[in-house]
Amino acid sequence: MLETAITVRENVDLAVIDIAAKGRWTWQLRVDFMAAVRKSLTQQPRALILDLAGLVDAEHELVASVLLAEQQSAVHQPPVPLLVVAREAQALRLHYSAVARRIPVHADRAAALRHLMANTPPFGQARLVLQPSLRAAAKARGVVDDACRTWGLPQVLYPARLIVSELATNAVEHAGSPFTVTLTRRGAGLLHIAVEDDLPRLPKLRLWPKHADPMPPLRGNGLRIVSAAATAWGSHLTAHGKVVWATLRAGPERIRTAGVAPGAAAG
């Protein structure tokens, strides 16, 4: 009987995550594959390598699955780069569908890594797991200080401190469980902030009525502050909770987009 499995490997040195699918392509394998993709994307790696070469009789399903992975990547701003490892017949299918025009397809993992190293901008990542304590926000700001100094991003230091403080405070108050702060540098002037906690409930931006009291409440303004400070921000559910993220771009480009799915909790 042919073994069917999903394997996830993280290369810490390169900040790359490999997701390998093996065996016959079944409905359950597709569900497991997409769950692995979504979970890996929350870590904001340098890239995801989707190794599909171990699949059998899956050519007809590959295009839809790779496109779905691309859609999941696009939830994050900036999107996490995807690379595909595929056998010849699989690669032909992806090329005929035009997917390969956007997502590089390679014959093996070594070729995919060579392409990645030659074609991606500067990258850096820092991650810290924090306890839900009164000191959590201060510790998160300290990580931002170190990262912005190391990566040469003084232009985004102040708004980044403000954003991570609000997101950490929300995680402490609403989730009340350990949470993870991940900072990612993409390119010369882009900082991505992600805070993941165990509460599977998306935050909701509070919009005050036009004729409301000119002095808004002191509490409940966290996401309004994040929205005002960030270039883009959003949130999405994970297998064990949620991630709230924000992106800051150094320089004059301050086009803001918000990506909060309809849902419940106020931030």
Contacts in CASP RR format, 6 or more apart in sequence:
PFRMAT RR
TARGET T0000
AUTHOR 0000-0000-0000
METHOD contacts of the structure
MODEL  1
MLETAITVRENVDLAVIDIAAKGRWTWQLRVDFMAAVRKSLTQQPRALIL
DLAGLVDAEHELVASVLLAEQQSAVHQPPVPLLVVAREAQALRLHYSAVA
RRIPVHADRAAALRHLMANTPPFGQARLVLQPSLRAAAKARGVVDDACRT
WGLPQVLYPARLIVSELATNAVEHAGSPFTVTLTRRGAGLLHIAVEDDLP
RLPKLRLWPKHADPMPPLRGNGLRIVSAAATAWGSHLTAHGKVVWATLRA
GPERIRTAGVAPGAAAG
2 23 0 8 1.000
2 24 0 8 1.000
2 56 0 8 1.000
3 22 0 8 1.000
3 23 0 8 1.000
4 22 0 8 1.000
4 23 0 8 1.000
4 24 0 8 1.000
4 26 0 8 1.000
4 29 0 8 1.000
5 21 0 8 1.000
5 22 0 8 1.000
5 23 0 8 1.000
6 19 0 8 1.000
6 20 0 8 1.000
6 21 0 8 1.000
6 22 0 8 1.000
6 29 0 8 1.000
6 32 0 8 1.000
6 33 0 8 1.000
6 36 0 8 1.000
7 18 0 8 1.000
7 19 0 8 1.000
7 20 0 8 1.000
7 22 0 8 1.000
8 17 0 8 1.000
8 18 0 8 1.000
8 19 0 8 1.000
8 20 0 8 1.000
8 36 0 8 1.000
8 39 0 8 1.000
8 40 0 8 1.000
9 17 0 8 1.000
9 18 0 8 1.000
9 20 0 8 1.000
10 16 0 8 1.000
10 17 0 8 1.000
10 18 0 8 1.000
10 43 0 8 1.000
10 45 0 8 1.000
11 17 0 8 1.000
11 18 0 8 1.000
14 46 0 8 1.000
14 113 0 8 1.000
14 116 0 8 1.000
14 117 0 8 1.000
15 45 0 8 1.000
15 46 0 8 1.000
15 123 0 8 1.000
15 124 0 8 1.000
15 125 0 8 1.000
16 45 0 8 1.000
16 46 0 8 1.000
16 47 0 8 1.000
16 48 0 8 1.000
16 49 0 8 1.000
16 113 0 8 1.000
16 116 0 8 1.000
17 40 0 8 1.000
17 43 0 8 1.000
17 45 0 8 1.000
17 47 0 8 1.000
17 48 0 8 1.000
17 49 0 8 1.000
18 48 0 8 1.000
18 49 0 8 1.000
18 51 0 8 1.000
18 109 0 8 1.000
19 33 0 8 1.000
19 36 0 8 1.000
19 37 0 8 1.000
19 40 0 8 1.000
19 48 0 8 1.000
19 49 0 8 1.000
19 50 0 8 1.000
19 51 0 8 1.000
20 51 0 8 1.000
20 54 0 8 1.000
21 29 0 8 1.000
21 33 0 8 1.000
21 50 0 8 1.000
21 51 0 8 1.000
21 52 0 8 1.000
21 54 0 8 1.000
21 55 0 8 1.000
22 54 0 8 1.000
22 55 0 8 1.000
23 29 0 8 1.000
23 54 0 8 1.000
23 55 0 8 1.000
23 56 0 8 1.000
24 55 0 8 1.000
24 56 0 8 1.000
24 57 0 8 1.000
24 58 0 8 1.000
25 55 0 8 1.000
25 56 0 8 1.000
25 57 0 8 1.000
25 58 0 8 1.000
25 61 0 8 1.000
30 61 0 8 1.000
30 65 0 8 1.000
33 65 0 8 1.000
34 65 0 8 1.000
34 68 0 8 1.000
34 69 0 8 1.000
34 72 0 8 1.000
35 239 0 8 1.000
37 48 0 8 1.000
37 50 0 8 1.000
37 69 0 8 1.000
37 72 0 8 1.000
38 72 0 8 1.000
38 238 0 8 1.000
38 239 0 8 1.000
39 238 0 8 1.000
39 239 0 8 1.000
40 48 0 8 1.000
41 48 0 8 1.000
41 72 0 8 1.000
41 73 0 8 1.000
41 75 0 8 1.000
41 76 0 8 1.000
41 80 0 8 1.000
42 194 0 8 1.000
42 196 0 8 1.000
42 238 0 8 1.000
42 243 0 8 1.000
43 127 0 8 1.000
43 182 0 8 1.000
44 76 0 8 1.000
44 80 0 8 1.000
44 125 0 8 1.000
44 182 0 8 1.000
44 184 0 8 1.000
44 192 0 8 1.000
44 194 0 8 1.000
45 80 0 8 1.000
45 125 0 8 1.000
46 81 0 8 1.000
46 116 0 8 1.000
46 120 0 8 1.000
46 123 0 8 1.000
46 124 0 8 1.000
46 125 0 8 1.000
47 80 0 8 1.000
47 81 0 8 1.000
47 82 0 8 1.000
47 83 0 8 1.000
47 116 0 8 1.000
47 120 0 8 1.000
48 69 0 8 1.000
48 73 0 8 1.000
48 80 0 8 1.000
48 81 0 8 1.000
48 82 0 8 1.000
48 83 0 8 1.000
49 83 0 8 1.000
49 84 0 8 1.000
49 85 0 8 1.000
49 109 0 8 1.000
49 112 0 8 1.000
49 113 0 8 1.000
50 66 0 8 1.000
50 69 0 8 1.000
50 82 0 8 1.000
50 83 0 8 1.000
50 84 0 8 1.000
50 85 0 8 1.000
51 85 0 8 1.000
51 109 0 8 1.000
52 58 0 8 1.000
52 62 0 8 1.000
52 66 0 8 1.000
52 84 0 8 1.000
52 85 0 8 1.000
52 86 0 8 1.000
52 87 0 8 1.000
52 90 0 8 1.000
53 85 0 8 1.000
53 86 0 8 1.000
53 87 0 8 1.000
53 90 0 8 1.000
53 108 0 8 1.000
54 87 0 8 1.000
55 62 0 8 1.000
55 90 0 8 1.000
58 90 0 8 1.000
59 89 0 8 1.000
59 90 0 8 1.000
59 93 0 8 1.000
60 93 0 8 1.000
62 86 0 8 1.000
62 90 0 8 1.000
62 93 0 8 1.000
62 94 0 8 1.000
63 93 0 8 1.000
63 94 0 8 1.000
63 97 0 8 1.000
63 99 0 8 1.000
66 82 0 8 1.000
66 84 0 8 1.000
66 94 0 8 1.000
66 99 0 8 1.000
66 103 0 8 1.000
67 99 0 8 1.000
69 82 0 8 1.000
70 79 0 8 1.000
70 82 0 8 1.000
70 99 0 8 1.000
70 102 0 8 1.000
70 103 0 8 1.000
73 79 0 8 1.000
73 80 0 8 1.000
73 81 0 8 1.000
73 82 0 8 1.000
75 236 0 8 1.000
76 192 0 8 1.000
76 245 0 8 1.000
77 192 0 8 1.000
77 232 0 8 1.000
77 234 0 8 1.000
77 245 0 8 1.000
77 247 0 8 1.000
77 257 0 8 1.000
78 186 0 8 1.000
78 190 0 8 1.000
78 192 0 8 1.000
78 247 0 8 1.000
81 116 0 8 1.000
81 120 0 8 1.000
82 103 0 8 1.000
83 103 0 8 1.000
83 104 0 8 1.000
83 105 0 8 1.000
83 106 0 8 1.000
83 112 0 8 1.000
83 115 0 8 1.000
83 116 0 8 1.000
84 94 0 8 1.000
84 100 0 8 1.000
84 103 0 8 1.000
84 104 0 8 1.000
84 105 0 8 1.000
84 106 0 8 1.000
84 112 0 8 1.000
85 105 0 8 1.000
85 106 0 8 1.000
85 107 0 8 1.000
85 108 0 8 1.000
85 109 0 8 1.000
85 112 0 8 1.000
86 94 0 8 1.000
86 105 0 8 1.000
86 106 0 8 1.000
86 107 0 8 1.000
87 107 0 8 1.000
88 107 0 8 1.000
91 100 0 8 1.000
91 105 0 8 1.000
91 107 0 8 1.000
94 100 0 8 1.000
94 103 0 8 1.000
94 105 0 8 1.000
95 105 0 8 1.000
99 105 0 8 1.000
104 112 0 8 1.000
104 115 0 8 1.000
106 112 0 8 1.000
106 115 0 8 1.000
121 186 0 8 1.000
121 187 0 8 1.000
121 188 0 8 1.000
122 185 0 8 1.000
122 187 0 8 1.000
122 188 0 8 1.000
123 184 0 8 1.000
123 185 0 8 1.000
123 186 0 8 1.000
123 187 0 8 1.000
124 151 0 8 1.000
124 184 0 8 1.000
124 185 0 8 1.000
125 182 0 8 1.000
125 183 0 8 1.000
125 184 0 8 1.000
125 185 0 8 1.000
126 143 0 8 1.000
126 146 0 8 1.000
126 147 0 8 1.000
126 182 0 8 1.000
126 183 0 8 1.000
127 180 0 8 1.000
127 181 0 8 1.000
127 182 0 8 1.000
127 183 0 8 1.000
128 139 0 8 1.000
128 140 0 8 1.000
128 143 0 8 1.000
128 180 0 8 1.000
128 181 0 8 1.000
129 178 0 8 1.000
129 179 0 8 1.000
129 180 0 8 1.000
130 136 0 8 1.000
130 139 0 8 1.000
130 140 0 8 1.000
130 168 0 8 1.000
130 171 0 8 1.000
130 178 0 8 1.000
130 179 0 8 1.000
130 180 0 8 1.000
130 181 0 8 1.000
131 178 0 8 1.000
132 171 0 8 1.000
132 172 0 8 1.000
132 175 0 8 1.000
132 176 0 8 1.000
132 177 0 8 1.000
132 178 0 8 1.000
132 179 0 8 1.000
133 172 0 8 1.000
134 172 0 8 1.000
136 168 0 8 1.000
136 169 0 8 1.000
136 171 0 8 1.000
136 172 0 8 1.000
136 179 0 8 1.000
137 164 0 8 1.000
137 165 0 8 1.000
137 168 0 8 1.000
137 169 0 8 1.000
137 172 0 8 1.000
140 164 0 8 1.000
140 165 0 8 1.000
140 167 0 8 1.000
140 168 0 8 1.000
140 181 0 8 1.000
140 195 0 8 1.000
141 161 0 8 1.000
141 164 0 8 1.000
141 165 0 8 1.000
143 164 0 8 1.000
143 181 0 8 1.000
143 183 0 8 1.000
144 157 0 8 1.000
144 160 0 8 1.000
144 161 0 8 1.000
144 164 0 8 1.000
144 183 0 8 1.000
144 193 0 8 1.000
145 157 0 8 1.000
145 161 0 8 1.000
147 153 0 8 1.000
147 183 0 8 1.000
147 185 0 8 1.000
147 191 0 8 1.000
148 154 0 8 1.000
148 156 0 8 1.000
148 157 0 8 1.000
148 160 0 8 1.000
148 191 0 8 1.000
151 185 0 8 1.000
151 191 0 8 1.000
153 160 0 8 1.000
153 185 0 8 1.000
153 189 0 8 1.000
153 191 0 8 1.000
153 250 0 8 1.000
155 189 0 8 1.000
155 250 0 8 1.000
155 251 0 8 1.000
156 189 0 8 1.000
156 191 0 8 1.000
156 248 0 8 1.000
156 249 0 8 1.000
156 250 0 8 1.000
159 229 0 8 1.000
159 230 0 8 1.000
159 248 0 8 1.000
160 183 0 8 1.000
160 191 0 8 1.000
160 193 0 8 1.000
160 248 0 8 1.000
162 225 0 8 1.000
162 229 0 8 1.000
163 193 0 8 1.000
163 225 0 8 1.000
163 226 0 8 1.000
163 229 0 8 1.000
163 230 0 8 1.000
163 233 0 8 1.000
163 246 0 8 1.000
163 248 0 8 1.000
164 181 0 8 1.000
164 183 0 8 1.000
164 193 0 8 1.000
164 195 0 8 1.000
166 222 0 8 1.000
166 223 0 8 1.000
166 225 0 8 1.000
166 226 0 8 1.000
167 181 0 8 1.000
167 193 0 8 1.000
167 195 0 8 1.000
167 226 0 8 1.000
167 244 0 8 1.000
167 246 0 8 1.000
168 179 0 8 1.000
168 181 0 8 1.000
168 195 0 8 1.000
169 222 0 8 1.000
170 195 0 8 1.000
170 203 0 8 1.000
170 222 0 8 1.000
170 223 0 8 1.000
170 244 0 8 1.000
170 267 0 8 1.000
171 179 0 8 1.000
171 195 0 8 1.000
171 197 0 8 1.000
171 199 0 8 1.000
172 179 0 8 1.000
174 197 0 8 1.000
174 199 0 8 1.000
174 201 0 8 1.000
174 203 0 8 1.000
174 265 0 8 1.000
174 267 0 8 1.000
175 197 0 8 1.000
175 198 0 8 1.000
175 199 0 8 1.000
176 197 0 8 1.000
176 198 0 8 1.000
176 199 0 8 1.000
177 197 0 8 1.000
177 198 0 8 1.000
177 199 0 8 1.000
178 198 0 8 1.000
179 195 0 8 1.000
179 196 0 8 1.000
179 197 0 8 1.000
179 198 0 8 1.000
180 194 0 8 1.000
180 195 0 8 1.000
180 196 0 8 1.000
180 197 0 8 1.000
181 193 0 8 1.000
181 194 0 8 1.000
181 195 0 8 1.000
182 192 0 8 1.000
182 193 0 8 1.000
182 194 0 8 1.000
182 195 0 8 1.000
182 196 0 8 1.000
183 191 0 8 1.000
183 192 0 8 1.000
183 193 0 8 1.000
184 191 0 8 1.000
184 192 0 8 1.000
184 194 0 8 1.000
185 191 0 8 1.000
185 192 0 8 1.000
186 192 0 8 1.000
188 250 0 8 1.000
189 249 0 8 1.000
189 250 0 8 1.000
189 251 0 8 1.000
190 247 0 8 1.000
190 248 0 8 1.000
190 249 0 8 1.000
190 250 0 8 1.000
191 247 0 8 1.000
191 248 0 8 1.000
191 249 0 8 1.000
191 250 0 8 1.000
192 245 0 8 1.000
192 246 0 8 1.000
192 247 0 8 1.000
193 245 0 8 1.000
193 246 0 8 1.000
193 247 0 8 1.000
193 248 0 8 1.000
194 243 0 8 1.000
194 244 0 8 1.000
194 245 0 8 1.000
195 243 0 8 1.000
195 244 0 8 1.000
195 245 0 8 1.000
196 238 0 8 1.000
196 241 0 8 1.000
196 242 0 8 1.000
196 243 0 8 1.000
197 241 0 8 1.000
197 242 0 8 1.000
198 240 0 8 1.000
198 241 0 8 1.000
199 241 0 8 1.000
199 242 0 8 1.000
199 265 0 8 1.000
200 237 0 8 1.000
200 238 0 8 1.000
200 240 0 8 1.000
200 241 0 8 1.000
200 242 0 8 1.000
201 242 0 8 1.000
201 263 0 8 1.000
201 264 0 8 1.000
201 265 0 8 1.000
202 235 0 8 1.000
202 236 0 8 1.000
202 237 0 8 1.000
202 242 0 8 1.000
202 260 0 8 1.000
202 261 0 8 1.000
202 262 0 8 1.000
202 263 0 8 1.000
202 264 0 8 1.000
202 265 0 8 1.000
203 223 0 8 1.000
203 235 0 8 1.000
203 242 0 8 1.000
203 244 0 8 1.000
203 260 0 8 1.000
203 265 0 8 1.000
203 266 0 8 1.000
203 267 0 8 1.000
204 223 0 8 1.000
204 260 0 8 1.000
204 262 0 8 1.000
204 263 0 8 1.000
204 264 0 8 1.000
204 265 0 8 1.000
204 266 0 8 1.000
204 267 0 8 1.000
205 223 0 8 1.000
205 224 0 8 1.000
205 227 0 8 1.000
205 258 0 8 1.000
205 260 0 8 1.000
205 267 0 8 1.000
206 220 0 8 1.000
206 221 0 8 1.000
206 223 0 8 1.000
206 224 0 8 1.000
206 266 0 8 1.000
206 267 0 8 1.000
208 216 0 8 1.000
220 266 0 8 1.000
220 267 0 8 1.000
222 267 0 8 1.000
223 260 0 8 1.000
223 266 0 8 1.000
223 267 0 8 1.000
226 233 0 8 1.000
226 244 0 8 1.000
226 246 0 8 1.000
227 233 0 8 1.000
227 256 0 8 1.000
227 258 0 8 1.000
229 246 0 8 1.000
229 248 0 8 1.000
230 246 0 8 1.000
230 247 0 8 1.000
230 248 0 8 1.000
230 256 0 8 1.000
231 246 0 8 1.000
231 247 0 8 1.000
231 248 0 8 1.000
231 249 0 8 1.000
231 253 0 8 1.000
231 254 0 8 1.000
231 255 0 8 1.000
231 256 0 8 1.000
232 246 0 8 1.000
232 247 0 8 1.000
232 255 0 8 1.000
232 256 0 8 1.000
232 257 0 8 1.000
232 258 0 8 1.000
232 259 0 8 1.000
233 244 0 8 1.000
233 245 0 8 1.000
233 246 0 8 1.000
233 247 0 8 1.000
233 256 0 8 1.000
233 257 0 8 1.000
233 258 0 8 1.000
233 259 0 8 1.000
233 260 0 8 1.000
234 244 0 8 1.000
234 245 0 8 1.000
234 246 0 8 1.000
234 258 0 8 1.000
234 259 0 8 1.000
234 260 0 8 1.000
235 242 0 8 1.000
235 243 0 8 1.000
235 244 0 8 1.000
235 245 0 8 1.000
235 259 0 8 1.000
235 260 0 8 1.000
235 261 0 8 1.000
236 242 0 8 1.000
236 243 0 8 1.000
236 261 0 8 1.000
237 261 0 8 1.000
END
